[in-house]
Each structure stands twice: as structure tokens, then as C-alpha cells.
Amino acid sequence: MEIVAAADSDERGLALIQVASVVHKVLAFLRGIGLQALLHRLPAAPGTSSAMPAMSEEATRNKVKEVCDSLVLNDEACREVCARLEEELNKGLGKETNPEAPIKCFPTYVRELPNGKEAGRFLALDLGGTNFRVLLIELGEGKFRMDSRIYAVPQPIMIGPGSGLFDHIAECMSSFVKDRDLGDEILPLGFTFSFPCKQEGLTKARLARWTKGFKCEGVEGRDVVELLKQAIARRGDVQIKVYAVLNDTTGTLMSCAWKNHNCRIGLIVGTGTNACYMEKLDKVELWDDAVDDPRQVVINTEWGAFGDNGCLEFVRTEYDHNIDRESLNPGKQLFEKMISGMYMGEIVRQVLIQLVADGLLFDGQGSDILDEKGSFFTKYISEIESDKIGDFSNCRMILEELGLGHATDADCANVRYICESVSRRAAHLAASGVAVLLNRIREDSVTVAVDGSVYRFHPHFHNLMTEKISHLINPGQKFDLMLSEDGSGRGAALVAAVASRLR
């Protein structure tokens, strides 16, 4: 009898554990989609309806707009963003305040921009992911020719010793040079290295940490230009001299400046966001090099970290807090998380989930796909806003992909409004940042070089930025936004070309 009782007790204990597990999963599910959304999914009892009392389309539209109000930035809010960014930039440029400043404002040691007189052949190396490019660029008066090839970085090399990575790069560069019969010509090289670095000179940058899946040993804390030189020397079969190391934001500025000589700002609005601009040396307390003409230097702001000290809480929403909490780097890059392509789609999804839970979208009927984090891609925003007003062709295709084929025209109009609210806020925040830089530069007419998938592919981002910048800059200033071509490749070669001209 005792043995039977013990067995019964074990079975009851196991059953309780299983019940507790089921309850835990149900509670997690409820937290993810909202209790009300779940109730909408339950079948109605015979003779009853699961739907909430019908609300007119106009009343629903007003409720949706009310929910999106937190994403709307008026001119007053944008001016406050400008004022706080100005303060944070000054902290980043100050010798005593820089260590604690979220926006680091790194001097790039690039002090001159292209003047159109650069001539010769230049190499560029662009490393920033699982592929890298080698480019050959030929410049002359009014002449620009480019030849390039993409090489893969195999996974074992990405996580192997650092010497293996740079030997692989040197091998590919050697192959590129030999295939083009460049012979023994010593070619100036611009090196775009798109990983976090502390730059200590035009040709010196120490890797702070690996990102993007790279974990090569023996590289962090070391000068990546020196490692590349050593790898080239080990081969001994190619003549290359590194003239500059830079990031893609500086390259964006340089690429545009070659065509437009009043370009002073580079902006990236893509998967991430960053900006650089030409600053007067007397405002750069961090400057540790010669103070001679030209008394200026390009500053890499790293403004994605704006707000990491809490100064942007007055414009952050519950959706921003949710996304930050679930990100790989909570509390970091908060400005970037409100603007960039990595996060915009997820902001829209969070709003959609809330409105479904409130019974304001899709008759309260969501979908398993919509419930998945990251399922609403940022490209959907551009596609939905590309529809003509009243036409929901793209919107319907996207909602079908998300398992929301039952959406009405009114639902589609509301989804478009949500997308517009998120993209408009992103454009206005980016515009606020550019306005601050234009006001610092204080030149009569300035061109802003812009690149990145959000700016490039969103149908209205350019116009939204232009309109808002006009409201925020000093009276009488003129500016234009210019799409920059291949900043990480062409821009790197142009930095090398300018350095070569100055030498």
C-alpha cells in the first residue's frame, strides 16, 4: 500500500508540474497579444457574437489617430530635440565632458574635401560584413571610372585568428591587382572599416569591439591599418600604400563633395543612422594634432547614441521602450532605435498589435504571423506608402502575407496612417539633427550628402526631411539634400585621393 501511495503521489506531482507549465505558456501568450485580442479569436457561443459593438469607420479612424498621437512631433518638440542635441554635441567635443558623453564626436582627421582636381588611380577596400569589396577608381578632370569586385569572408575566417582575416583580405587584393595588370604601380588605398573604432590619425584606428558576427582573436584594441599592412608585407607581391581609414558616414560626405563642393554634412539613414560634418577646430577640444590651415576637421558624431543618458525621454513612447527592452543592446543607441530601418517596422507592428487588441483593426482578429517579433519589415512601410491615396494594392498584398487577408479598405487606410506616423517621426527626428548641424556650420548654402536604405527607398522621406529642416534652420540659410553614391567604396578612394593630392 505504501508503494502504491508513493506512486500516486509522484503522478500527481508530475501532473501539477505539467499544468503549471501550460498556465505559464498561456500567460506568456496573453502578455504577447493582449487578452482582448485572444477573446476576439475565440469562437462565439451559439446565438451570440464575439465582436465588440460596431463602431463607425470615422470613430475608429479617430481612435487610431488618438493612439498614434504619441508618435507625432510638432515644431515645438522638434526644436526641443534640436536644443538637446546641440548640448550633447558640445559635451562630445569637450575634453572634460567627452568621457561621459553619449555622442562621442570622434575627429576623423579628414580636414580637406575633394576639389575636383584629384587625378590618378586609387584603390578602396570596403569591409563591413560577410562580404567585402575591392575597388579601383580612376579620376581625372571631369572623369570618373570605377571597377570593383566582391569577395566573401567565410565563416571560419570570421571567427578565426585576426591574422587569418587580414591574410585573406591581402590575398583577395593581390588577386584583384594582378587580374587588372596593375603591375608594380604603388596605389594609394582608402580603407572603409565599418566597425567601432577609436581613430588616432588619418591612417590609424584601433578596433574597439567586433560586431556583425566577427570574433577574430588578436584584433580588438589594435590598429587595423597596421594589421593590414603586415598582411600585405607577408605576401610581398603587391604594392599598396594605405592613405586613410574611415567609416561609411565620412565616405558618404566625401563621395558627394567630389561633385558638389559645398557639401559639408554626411548622413546615413538605413539599417542604422549616423552623421558627420565639417567643424571648426576651435570648437573641437578633443583635437590633438596640428592647428594649422585649414582649421577644420570632419567630426563623426555617432549620434545614434543620442538620448542614452535620458535626455530624449520626453519624445520616447511605450513602443520605443518595448523595442529597446527586447533589443540586443538595451539602453543603447536610443535615437537610432527611433529612426533606423532596423526598428521602424517593429514599431509599426507594436502599434498594430495594440490596435488589434483594442478591437480597432481587422475586427479584432489578428494572426499568428503578426504576433511574431520582426514580422513587419521596414520595407513594408515604404511599399504601403507608395500606394496612391485610396489605392491599397501593396497594402493588401502585405496584409495577405501577414495572414490578414480579411482586412477591409478602412483597415488598410488605418494601417497606412500608422506607417505614415512612424516614418514621419523618423524623418522629423533626422531633420532635427541635420538642422542642428546646419546651424553650427553657419554657411549660406550647404549640401547634405545622404545615403541609406530608408532615405533611398521610402517615397516621401526626402520631402518630409526637407520641409521640417526648413522650419528649424536659421533664417536665410539654404540647403539641399543630395543622394550620395557608394560612400563606403567611392568615398574611401576619394579620401585617399585627397590625401594623395595634399602630399
Stockholm file with secondary structure:
# STOCKHOLM 1.0

chainA/1-503         MEIVAAADSDERGLALIQVASVVHKVLAFLRGIGLQALLHRLPAAPGTSSAMPAMSEEATRNKVKEVCDSLVLNDEACREVCARLEEELNKGLGKETNPEAPIKCFPTYVRELPNGKEAGRFLALDLGGTNFRVLLIELGEGKFRMDSRIYAVPQPIMIGPGSGLFDHIAECMSSFVKDRDLGDEILPLGFTFSFPCKQEGLTKARLARWTKGFKCEGVEGRDVVELLKQAIARRGDVQIKVYAVLNDTTGTLMSCAWKNHNCRIGLIVGTGTNACYMEKLDKVELWDDAVDDPRQVVINTEWGAFGDNGCLEFVRTEYDHNIDRESLNPGKQLFEKMISGMYMGEIVRQVLIQLVADGLLFDGQGSDILDEKGSFFTKYISEIESDKIGDFSNCRMILEELGLGHATDADCANVRYICESVSRRAAHLAASGVAVLLNRIREDSVTVAVDGSVYRFHPHFHNLMTEKISHLINPGQKFDLMLSEDGSGRGAALVAAVASRLR
#=GR chainA/1-503 SS CHHHHHHHHHHHHHHHHHHHHHHHHHHHHHHHHCHHHHHHHSCCCTTCCCSCCCCCHHHHHHHHHHHHGGGCCCHHHHHHHHHHHHHHHHHHHSTTTGGGCSSCCEECSCCCCCCSCCCEEEEEEEESSSEEEEEEEEEETTEEEEEEEEEECCHHHHTSBHHHHHHHHHHHHHHHHHHTTCTTCCEEEEEEECSCEEEEETTEEEECCCCTTCCCBTCTTSBHHHHHHHHHHHHCSCCEEEEEEECHHHHHHHHHHTTCTTEEEEEEESSSEEEEEEEEGGGCTTCCSCCCSSCEEEEECCGGGTTTTSTTTTTCCHHHHHHHHTSSSTTSCTTHHHHSTTTHHHHHHHHHHHHHHTTCSGGGCCCTTTTSTTCSCHHHHHHHHHSCTTCCHHHHHHHHHTTCTTCCHHHHHHHHHHHHHHHHHHHHHHHHHHHHHHHHHCCSEEEEEEESHHHHHCSSHHHHHHHHHHHHSCTTCEEEEEECSCTTTHHHHHHHHHHHHHC
#=GC SS_cons         CHHHHHHHHHHHHHHHHHHHHHHHHHHHHHHHHCHHHHHHHSCCCTTCCCSCCCCCHHHHHHHHHHHHGGGCCCHHHHHHHHHHHHHHHHHHHSTTTGGGCSSCCEECSCCCCCCSCCCEEEEEEEESSSEEEEEEEEEETTEEEEEEEEEECCHHHHTSBHHHHHHHHHHHHHHHHHHTTCTTCCEEEEEEECSCEEEEETTEEEECCCCTTCCCBTCTTSBHHHHHHHHHHHHCSCCEEEEEEECHHHHHHHHHHTTCTTEEEEEEESSSEEEEEEEEGGGCTTCCSCCCSSCEEEEECCGGGTTTTSTTTTTCCHHHHHHHHTSSSTTSCTTHHHHSTTTHHHHHHHHHHHHHHTTCSGGGCCCTTTTSTTCSCHHHHHHHHHSCTTCCHHHHHHHHHTTCTTCCHHHHHHHHHHHHHHHHHHHHHHHHHHHHHHHHHCCSEEEEEEESHHHHHCSSHHHHHHHHHHHHSCTTCEEEEEECSCTTTHHHHHHHHHHHHHC
//
